[in-house]
Amino acid sequence: MARLMLSLLHEDAHILAFDKPAGLPVQGGSGVEESLEDLLAAYAKSNGKRPRLVHRLDRETSGVIIAARTKPAAAFLSRAFAERRVEKSYLAIVCGGAPDPAEGVIELKLVKSTRDGIDRMIIEPGGAEATTRYRTHSATPRAALVALNPETGRMHQLRAHLAAIGRPIAGDAKYGGLFSIGGIAIPRLLLHAAALAFPHPAGGAMRLAAPFPRDFAATLAALGLAC
């Protein structure tokens, strides 16, 4: 329970929000010692009601994630995500310098592939619609810090879209990301869910943000990228 409380960003009668550390899976499963759902179950033992997750982050992605504390709040937030009324803001360190153009929209349809026994998303004209807006914050010839706003929520959307334009996320083995850039070691997938802006179940709007994890910030500095 301590791990969850240390990363708590916001708590009220309707929602619980926190900064998920990289490496913590959202769901349990074979070979998973501890997941976010396990921590929420522990929270329920002390609080009486188990919060319900209303969206997901990949295991190695850090940042803001929210759960609903009541069934009405869960239904409200799930509907908000489905209706694209939630603004999701990510930051990623990508390989190969700034995208060209430095700011734009990626509209490439995606479909799940299990080739070689590995689940990944590939570009496919008959796939599901997927749209990502991006903007370069800072860049060197070898890497860049890119802000990302996905307008759809497909599996691995940001990772697949960036790889498709030749700028895979650093540390993303599944989509061609490097683990060393100019002699700088890349510790993991460097994708951070920096902020969420959403309608609150009690009315009005809320925006929650999470700072860079230490390893992300250290890699930024080592690569000479400004945030």
C-alpha positions as CSV (number, residue, x, y, z in Angstrom):
1,M,0.0,0.0,0.0
2,A,2.9,2.4,0.7
3,R,3.9,2.3,-3.0
4,L,0.4,3.5,-4.0
5,M,0.2,6.2,-1.4
6,L,3.6,7.6,-2.2
7,S,2.6,8.2,-5.8
8,L,-0.9,9.6,-5.0
9,L,-1.7,12.7,-7.0
10,H,-5.3,13.4,-6.1
11,E,-8.1,11.8,-4.1
12,D,-11.7,12.8,-3.6
13,A,-15.1,11.1,-3.2
14,H,-15.2,10.2,-6.8
15,I,-11.7,9.5,-8.1
16,L,-8.3,8.4,-7.1
17,A,-5.3,9.5,-9.3
18,F,-1.7,8.7,-9.0
19,D,1.7,8.6,-10.8
20,K,2.3,5.1,-11.9
21,P,6.0,4.2,-11.8
22,A,7.6,2.6,-14.9
23,G,7.8,-1.2,-14.5
24,L,4.5,-1.6,-12.6
25,P,2.0,-3.5,-14.7
26,V,-1.6,-2.4,-14.5
27,Q,-3.0,-5.9,-14.5
28,G,-1.8,-9.1,-12.9
29,G,-1.0,-12.3,-14.7
30,S,1.6,-15.1,-15.1
31,G,5.0,-14.0,-13.8
32,V,3.6,-10.7,-12.3
33,E,4.5,-10.3,-8.7
34,E,2.7,-7.0,-8.1
35,S,0.3,-5.0,-10.2
36,L,-1.6,-1.8,-9.9
37,E,-4.8,-3.8,-9.5
38,D,-3.2,-5.6,-6.6
39,L,-2.5,-2.3,-4.9
40,L,-6.1,-1.2,-5.5
41,A,-7.2,-4.4,-3.9
42,A,-5.1,-3.6,-0.9
43,Y,-6.6,-0.1,-0.8
44,A,-10.1,-1.7,-0.8
45,K,-9.2,-3.7,2.3
46,S,-8.5,-0.5,4.3
47,N,-11.1,1.7,2.6
48,G,-14.0,-0.7,2.0
49,K,-14.5,0.0,-1.7
50,R,-12.1,-1.1,-4.5
51,P,-11.5,1.7,-7.1
52,R,-12.1,0.8,-10.7
53,L,-9.5,1.6,-13.4
54,V,-11.0,3.4,-16.3
55,H,-8.0,3.4,-18.7
56,R,-4.6,1.7,-19.1
57,L,-0.9,2.4,-19.4
58,D,1.7,0.0,-20.7
59,R,3.9,-1.6,-18.1
60,E,7.0,0.5,-18.9
61,T,5.1,3.8,-19.3
62,S,5.1,6.1,-16.3
63,G,2.7,8.8,-15.4
64,V,-0.9,9.8,-14.6
65,I,-3.5,7.1,-14.3
66,I,-7.0,7.5,-12.7
67,A,-9.5,5.1,-11.1
68,A,-13.1,5.7,-10.1
69,R,-14.2,5.2,-6.5
70,T,-17.9,4.5,-7.3
71,K,-19.8,2.8,-10.1
72,P,-21.5,6.0,-11.3
73,A,-18.0,7.7,-11.5
74,A,-16.6,4.7,-13.4
75,A,-19.5,4.9,-15.9
76,F,-19.1,8.6,-16.3
77,L,-15.3,8.5,-16.9
78,S,-15.5,5.4,-19.2
79,R,-18.0,7.3,-21.3
80,A,-15.8,10.4,-21.3
81,F,-12.9,8.3,-22.6
82,A,-15.1,6.6,-25.2
83,E,-16.4,10.0,-26.4
84,R,-12.9,11.4,-26.6
85,R,-13.6,14.1,-24.0
86,V,-10.3,13.3,-22.2
87,E,-7.1,15.1,-23.3
88,K,-4.1,12.8,-22.9
89,S,-0.7,14.4,-23.0
90,Y,2.5,12.3,-23.2
91,L,6.2,13.1,-23.6
92,A,8.6,10.7,-25.3
93,I,12.3,10.7,-26.1
94,V,12.6,9.5,-29.7
95,C,15.6,8.2,-31.7
96,G,16.9,9.9,-34.8
97,G,16.4,13.6,-34.0
98,A,13.3,15.7,-34.6
99,P,10.5,14.3,-36.7
100,D,10.0,15.9,-40.1
101,P,8.0,18.0,-40.0
102,A,8.7,19.0,-36.4
103,E,5.0,19.3,-35.6
104,G,2.1,17.5,-37.2
105,V,-0.6,14.8,-37.2
106,I,-0.1,11.1,-37.8
107,E,-3.1,9.4,-39.2
108,L,-2.2,5.7,-39.8
109,K,-4.6,2.8,-39.3
110,L,-3.5,0.1,-36.9
111,V,-4.1,-3.6,-36.6
112,K,-2.8,-6.2,-34.1
113,S,-0.2,-8.7,-35.3
114,T,1.1,-11.8,-33.5
115,R,3.9,-12.5,-35.9
116,D,6.7,-14.5,-34.3
117,G,4.6,-14.9,-31.2
118,I,5.0,-11.2,-30.3
119,D,1.9,-8.9,-30.0
120,R,2.5,-5.6,-31.8
121,M,0.5,-3.1,-33.7
122,I,1.3,-2.7,-37.4
123,I,0.2,-0.2,-40.0
124,E,-2.6,-1.6,-42.1
125,P,-5.0,0.3,-44.5
126,G,-7.9,-1.9,-43.3
127,G,-7.1,-1.4,-39.6
128,A,-8.7,0.7,-36.9
129,E,-8.6,4.5,-37.2
130,A,-5.7,6.0,-35.1
131,T,-4.7,9.7,-34.9
132,T,-1.8,11.2,-33.0
133,R,-0.9,14.9,-32.8
134,Y,2.8,15.6,-32.0
135,R,5.1,18.6,-31.4
136,T,8.9,18.6,-31.0
137,H,10.0,20.3,-27.7
138,S,13.8,20.0,-28.3
139,A,16.1,18.1,-30.4
140,T,19.7,17.1,-31.3
141,P,20.8,15.2,-34.4
142,R,20.4,11.9,-32.5
143,A,17.3,12.3,-30.3
144,A,14.3,14.5,-29.6
145,L,11.8,15.2,-26.8
146,V,8.4,15.1,-28.4
147,A,5.0,16.0,-26.9
148,L,2.2,13.6,-28.0
149,N,-1.6,13.9,-27.9
150,P,-3.4,10.8,-29.0
151,E,-6.9,11.5,-30.2
152,T,-7.7,7.7,-30.3
153,G,-6.7,5.1,-27.8
154,R,-5.4,2.1,-29.7
155,M,-3.0,-0.4,-28.2
156,H,0.6,0.8,-28.5
157,Q,-0.7,3.7,-30.7
158,L,2.1,6.2,-29.9
159,R,4.8,3.6,-30.1
160,A,3.6,2.2,-33.5
161,H,3.0,5.7,-34.9
162,L,6.4,7.1,-34.0
163,A,8.1,4.0,-35.3
164,A,6.2,4.4,-38.6
165,I,7.6,7.9,-39.2
166,G,11.1,6.7,-38.4
167,R,11.3,8.0,-34.9
168,P,10.8,5.1,-32.5
169,I,10.7,5.7,-28.8
170,A,14.1,5.2,-27.1
171,G,14.2,1.9,-25.3
172,D,11.3,0.4,-27.2
173,A,12.6,-3.0,-28.2
174,K,9.3,-4.1,-29.7
175,Y,9.2,-1.1,-32.2
176,G,12.8,-0.6,-33.0
177,G,13.9,1.8,-30.3
178,L,17.6,2.1,-29.4
179,F,19.1,1.2,-26.0
180,S,22.1,3.5,-26.6
181,I,22.2,6.9,-28.2
182,G,25.6,8.5,-28.8
183,G,27.0,6.4,-26.0
184,I,24.2,7.3,-23.6
185,A,22.5,4.2,-22.1
186,I,18.8,4.1,-22.4
187,P,17.3,2.5,-19.3
188,R,13.8,1.5,-20.6
189,L,10.9,2.7,-22.8
190,L,11.0,6.4,-22.4
191,L,7.3,7.3,-22.6
192,H,5.7,9.4,-19.9
193,A,2.0,10.1,-19.4
194,A,2.5,13.7,-18.4
195,A,-1.0,14.9,-17.9
196,L,-4.7,14.1,-18.2
197,A,-7.5,16.7,-18.6
198,F,-11.0,15.4,-18.1
199,P,-14.5,16.2,-17.0
200,H,-15.0,15.5,-13.3
201,P,-17.9,13.2,-12.3
202,A,-19.0,15.9,-9.8
203,G,-19.0,18.6,-12.5
204,G,-16.4,21.0,-14.0
205,A,-13.1,20.0,-15.4
206,M,-9.8,18.7,-13.8
207,R,-6.3,18.5,-15.1
208,L,-3.7,16.3,-13.3
209,A,0.0,16.2,-14.1
210,A,3.0,14.0,-13.1
211,P,6.7,15.1,-13.1
212,F,9.3,13.2,-15.1
213,P,10.7,10.1,-13.3
214,R,14.3,10.5,-12.3
215,D,15.7,8.1,-15.0
216,F,13.7,10.0,-17.7
217,A,15.0,13.4,-16.5
218,A,18.6,12.1,-16.2
219,T,18.5,10.7,-19.7
220,L,17.1,14.0,-21.0
221,A,20.0,15.9,-19.4
222,A,22.6,13.3,-20.7
223,L,21.3,13.7,-24.2
224,G,21.3,17.5,-24.1
225,L,17.6,17.8,-24.5
226,A,15.6,20.7,-22.8
227,C,12.2,20.0,-21.3
